[in-house]
Amino acid sequence: MTEVSPISASSPATFDGERTRKDFPALHQEVHGKPLVYLDSAATSLKPQAVIDAVTDVYARDCANIHRAVHLLSQRATARFEEAREKVRAFVNAAKVSEVVFTRGTTEAINLVAQSWGRAYLREGDEVLVTELEHHSNIVPWQILCQQTGAKLVVVPMTDRGEVLREAFEERVTERTRLVALAHVSNALGTVLPVAELISLAHERGAVVLLDGAQAVSHVDVDVQALDCDFYAFSGHKLYGPSGIGVLYGKERLLEGMPPYQGGGDMIRSVTFEETIYNELPYKFEAGTPNIAGAIGLGAAIDYFESFDTQEVHAHEAAVLRYATEALEAVPGVRLIGTAPGKVSALSFLMDAAHPHDIGTIVDSEGVAIRTGHHCAQPVMEHFGIAATARASLGMYNTTDDIDALVGALRKVQELFG
Ligand code: 7TS
């Protein structure tokens, strides 16, 4: 059994990255005969034992469908599911629990807004604004919507450091802009966008703003009311929670005015062949049996994450990122892609000696897990005139030892290809 840090909701423990590693069983294994060094948390984070236990417990004890049966198991499962929703509400500081819609993940949350809000309110001549650094999940749903409605997709360019500047944004947000869809944090580059400023500019021009928070929630504090965003999307699996569960936060006023995204059970109040009355928020957007254990697991992930002082977690990651940036810059032949100030978590890089795919394969044989490829952000690659990068990305459990292991593995790449 792995030793697990005690969780106390009342007094956050002082954060210690090294000690936290004990809570993540997946870290304690060897790959290719080497201790695992996990540097791919932007793709998915590892799960602490508390989350694994919560999910197991749902299936072992409270295995029932929710919102329907009077029997005790169903009541317990329903209560735990709705408690998880309240945890999400508090985590992003939504005003109301009815503003928290469970989805499969960020991707489904964005598609929900595109197909429900977008199809109801967009017309030919309207514009949807995105930036050059978006993940495909925050591009393709808007392209589909534009094809369906005749609206136009407008792109705010980024700089060669991977920043989105206020001036470039301001030039492109006009009275035709109906919706602005922005990454809070770029997955390929780690850039944190100046979202508060951009939201206020968009609102001045009358546009609705969706933030793609997939890469943000585990690395920056999110307060949807302080940001004043209209929609906020994120995935449980990048926040130390299970996959297949995510969240769409939406302002009540907007959600109320949106038609359902999917039809089915749970999203209705009454059905006849003549007329269906939809359920209240948020159930109107939750057709069918949801990922019950996933939502409860996400609640456990939030409990786990918030058992620490999150400012300390962010500071720890920032220190490891600084260390990693300097260490990689010192490796001859390494070029960092994405050098915006104030980045979080991700370090994309190239090596003169080897293609990213080869880098990934060699470092994997040394036990180091990184991601290589276009990171579902092909326009970012196009900006830099490249097809792919190697990307190391951090979670709360990474330490400078992991970076030393990465640098050691990169030196092996150089020996083999240099
Ligand atoms: N938006 C951003 C900014 C992302 O980083 C991702 C996933 C998504 C949306 C989609 O999230 P999903 O949970 O719905 O799939 N990003 C990555 C990545 O960087 N490597 O693997 C997945």
Residues whose N, C-alpha, C, O or C-beta is under 5 A from the ligand:
A	BS01	7TS	A42 A43 G105 T106 T107 E108 H135 S137 A183 V185 N187 D212 A214 Q215 S235 H375
